[in-house]
Amino acid sequence: MSAPELRALRMADMAAAADLQALAYTELYHEPQDILASRVAVAAPFCWGAFEGETLLAYILSHPWPAGSPPAIGIVLPPPPPTDNWFIHDLAIGPQARGLGLGRALVAAAAGAARDAGLVRGDLVAVQGAWRFWEKFGYASPSVVPEALKAKVAGYGADARYMVVAIDSLKLFAP
């Protein structure tokens, strides 16, 4: 496999992104193409893909969104309100691309866009045991989580964890 090319996602990539999401996640997290496309529609600079030729190997969908209020699964994203927070909606790596460092590269690309936009912190909801992956970047679960946020995160599945990071403290190039 040649070195994959990173580039901003386009609307034309959303069918491939939906297919990749179906490979990477259990059924609870499968979202229709229009849901995924809504992230690109409102926050294109924060949405990146890794490609070999025209084949999508991995992607990240992220966007500005107020801290502590992750959007529910399966909603078309409206334009984000003013915020200083960066939310990662989805990072998916196809089976043939695992171990190539594409997750780190995609997070770095999207984090660069977040920093360029003046965002200073980030949050996400880790699912399917991915909290270990996100800890490597410096994300951590806050010691105090409001009850309303706990209830919202529970909608992401039994093993879901809310995690936060300061963008300037992201560990993007550590082994």
Buried (B, 14 or more C-beta within 10 A) or exposed (E): EEEBEBEBBEEEBBEBBBBBBBEBBEEBBBBEBEBBBBBBBBBBBBBBBBBBEEBBBBBBBBBBBBBBBBBEBEEBBEEBEEBBBBBBBBBBBBEEBEEBBBBBBBBBBBBBBBBEBEBBBBBBBBBBEBBEBBBBBBBEEEEEBEEEBEEBBEEBBEEBBBBBBEBEEBEBEEE
